Amino acid sequence: MEHIFKFVLTLNSLLLSLMVFLIKEGFVINSLYPYLSSLPAIISYILYFLVVLILTWLSMQLINFLGTDTIEAGSISVIEPANDAFLPSYLGYFFVALSIPNIEVFIYVFGIICIFIFYSRISYFNPIFFLFGFNFYYIINNKNIKVLLITRKQLKEPKSAEFNNLKRINNYTFMDMER
């Protein structure tokens, strides 16, 4: 299940880039159906964004099938925000999407990027998670092991941080489902 979830997260992390490419190319659903031809292009763009939101929400629902873990209070020595570490790489995907000349090149380039993302930790970063209230943190435990934690909580004090309902994406990435 871990690999399926990682693949879904990887695809979801690239969906915004696909949306940017489709908007850049002027691809609108209005041209697909003659009876929709009078709709403004913005309707297509809103629908693209809604699809991204829905697929991200669905991927979050898959989390319930992952194994559960905990982190006890007092076991964390350092908390580092990770949002800023991922954002520049993600913005790079937007610039690549804007510079790609056609759909064939887009599929090839983003296929390669998808493979690289799948095998890296960045696949878990999806800016849409921010809209759902999640933040990304690196936490280092008392054994000096650094893991990525995706949580809705605002973490500041390492000694009092406690997590009772973590979902294990892999040995170094966890998602906190508590509010």
Order of alpha helices (4+ residues) and beta strands (2+ residues): alpha-alpha-beta-beta-alpha-alpha-alpha-beta-beta-beta-beta
